[in-house]
Amino acid sequence: MDRRPSESDGHDRPDHRPGAPRARDGGDVGAAARRSDDREAVRAAKALDYLANERTLVAWVRLGVTIIVLGFVVARFGIFLNQIAIQQRQPAIGPGFTLPIGVTLVLGGALLTVLAGVRFFRVEHDIEAERLRRRYLLIYALLAAGTLISIALAVYLILAQLTSTVGRGG
């Protein structure tokens, strides 16, 4: 007599086929393999998340170092202008705003690097806890700082141009 599984007897899934291989604990070997595959898939997904988090950290640190270098160049620019003035037998003009702007950029780049590290560890903790949180504070702070620095530099350039024009009698 050929018996086929039907919905009524509970043998409609492959896990419960008569004669299907069983694990030592009595469970289906196929189900155990699927659970193992699921764990591997979760581990692989977490690994990708960890790697993406590390790449993001590296990008933030690279940006922080770039801002630090830019600050150093801006701070040294005043000294460069003084050297040109001395060579042209002009009176030294002083560092003006280049030194405070440069120092602000250097400190801002260092702060950005520290905040990137804090963000990295928070996101890593969220990955481990399998939580998804959007974190925009660092991005908003960077956008605001960039806007303020750009405005400050534009005002400085305009004022520098006006004072050099007035000083020449133009």
C-alpha positions as CSV (number, residue, x, y, z in Angstrom):
1,M,0.0,0.0,0.0
2,D,1.5,3.3,-1.2
3,R,1.0,6.0,1.5
4,R,1.5,9.6,0.4
5,P,1.8,12.4,2.9
6,S,-1.2,14.6,3.1
7,E,-2.0,17.8,5.0
8,S,-4.2,16.0,7.4
9,D,-1.6,13.7,8.8
10,G,1.1,16.4,9.3
11,H,3.6,14.9,6.9
12,D,3.3,17.5,4.2
13,R,6.6,19.2,4.9
14,P,9.9,17.6,3.9
15,D,11.1,17.8,7.6
16,H,8.5,15.2,8.5
17,R,8.7,12.8,5.6
18,P,8.6,9.2,6.7
19,G,12.1,7.8,6.6
20,A,13.8,11.2,6.4
21,P,17.2,11.2,8.1
22,R,17.1,12.2,11.7
23,A,19.6,14.0,13.9
24,R,20.8,12.4,17.2
25,D,18.3,14.4,19.1
26,G,15.4,13.1,17.0
27,G,15.2,16.3,14.9
28,D,15.4,16.4,11.1
29,V,19.0,16.8,9.8
30,G,17.8,19.1,7.1
31,A,16.2,21.5,9.7
32,A,19.4,21.5,11.7
33,A,21.4,22.3,8.6
34,R,19.0,25.2,7.7
35,R,19.4,26.6,11.3
36,S,23.2,26.3,10.9
37,D,22.9,28.1,7.5
38,D,20.8,30.8,9.1
39,R,23.4,31.3,11.8
40,E,26.1,31.5,9.1
41,A,24.0,34.0,7.2
42,V,23.5,36.2,10.3
43,R,27.3,36.0,11.0
44,A,28.1,36.9,7.4
45,A,25.7,39.9,7.5
46,K,27.2,41.1,10.8
47,A,30.7,40.8,9.3
48,L,29.6,43.0,6.4
49,D,28.2,45.5,8.9
50,Y,31.4,45.5,10.9
51,L,33.5,46.1,7.8
52,A,31.2,48.9,6.6
53,N,31.5,50.5,10.0
54,E,35.3,50.3,9.8
55,R,35.3,51.8,6.3
56,T,33.1,54.7,7.6
57,L,35.5,55.2,10.5
58,V,38.5,55.4,8.1
59,A,36.6,57.9,5.9
60,W,35.8,60.2,8.9
61,V,39.4,59.9,10.2
62,R,40.7,60.8,6.7
63,L,38.5,63.8,6.6
64,G,39.7,64.8,10.1
65,V,43.3,64.6,9.0
66,T,42.6,66.6,5.9
67,I,41.0,69.4,8.0
68,I,44.0,69.3,10.3
69,V,46.4,69.7,7.4
70,L,44.3,72.5,5.9
71,G,44.3,74.3,9.3
72,F,48.1,74.0,9.4
73,V,48.4,75.4,5.9
74,V,46.0,78.3,6.7
75,A,47.9,79.1,10.0
76,R,51.2,79.1,8.2
77,F,49.8,81.3,5.4
78,G,50.1,84.4,7.5
79,I,53.8,83.7,8.0
80,F,54.2,83.2,4.3
81,L,52.6,86.6,3.6
82,N,55.0,88.2,6.1
83,Q,58.0,86.7,4.4
84,I,56.8,88.1,1.0
85,A,56.3,91.5,2.6
86,I,59.8,91.5,4.1
87,Q,61.3,90.5,0.7
88,Q,59.5,93.3,-1.0
89,R,60.6,95.7,1.8
90,Q,57.1,96.3,2.9
91,P,56.1,96.4,6.6
92,A,55.1,93.1,8.1
93,I,51.4,92.7,8.2
94,G,51.1,90.2,11.1
95,P,49.3,86.9,11.0
96,G,45.8,88.6,10.9
97,F,43.0,86.0,11.2
98,T,44.9,83.2,9.5
99,L,46.4,82.0,12.8
100,P,43.1,81.7,14.7
101,I,41.3,80.2,11.7
102,G,44.1,77.7,11.2
103,V,44.2,76.7,14.9
104,T,40.4,76.4,14.8
105,L,40.7,74.1,11.8
106,V,43.4,72.0,13.5
107,L,41.4,71.6,16.7
108,G,38.2,71.0,14.7
109,G,39.9,68.2,12.7
110,A,41.1,66.6,15.9
111,L,37.7,66.8,17.5
112,L,36.1,65.3,14.4
113,T,38.5,62.4,14.6
114,V,37.6,61.8,18.3
115,L,33.8,62.0,17.5
116,A,34.3,59.6,14.6
117,G,35.8,57.1,17.1
118,V,32.9,57.6,19.5
119,R,30.5,57.1,16.6
120,F,32.3,53.9,15.5
121,F,32.0,52.3,19.0
122,R,28.3,53.2,19.3
123,V,27.5,51.8,15.9
124,E,29.5,48.6,16.7
125,H,27.5,48.2,19.9
126,D,24.3,48.7,17.9
127,I,25.4,46.0,15.4
128,E,26.1,43.6,18.2
129,A,22.7,44.3,19.8
130,E,21.0,44.0,16.3
131,R,19.6,47.5,16.6
132,L,19.3,50.0,13.7
133,R,19.7,53.6,14.8
134,R,20.3,56.5,12.5
135,R,22.9,58.9,13.9
136,Y,23.0,62.3,12.2
137,L,24.5,64.5,15.0
138,L,28.1,64.3,13.6
139,I,26.9,65.0,10.1
140,Y,24.8,68.0,11.2
141,A,27.7,69.3,13.3
142,L,30.1,68.9,10.3
143,L,27.7,70.7,8.0
144,A,27.2,73.6,10.4
145,A,30.9,73.9,11.1
146,G,31.7,73.9,7.4
147,T,29.1,76.5,6.7
148,L,30.3,78.8,9.5
149,I,34.0,78.4,8.5
150,S,33.1,79.2,4.9
151,I,31.2,82.3,6.0
152,A,34.1,83.4,8.3
153,L,36.6,83.0,5.5
154,A,34.5,84.9,3.0
155,V,34.1,87.8,5.4
156,Y,37.9,87.7,6.1
157,L,38.7,87.8,2.4
158,I,36.3,90.7,1.8
159,L,37.7,92.7,4.7
160,A,41.2,92.0,3.7
161,Q,40.4,93.2,0.2
162,L,38.7,96.3,1.5
163,T,41.6,97.2,3.9
164,S,44.2,96.7,1.2
165,T,42.2,98.9,-1.2
166,V,41.7,101.6,1.4
167,G,45.4,101.4,2.4
168,R,46.5,102.1,-1.2
169,G,44.1,105.0,-1.5
170,G,41.8,103.3,-4.0
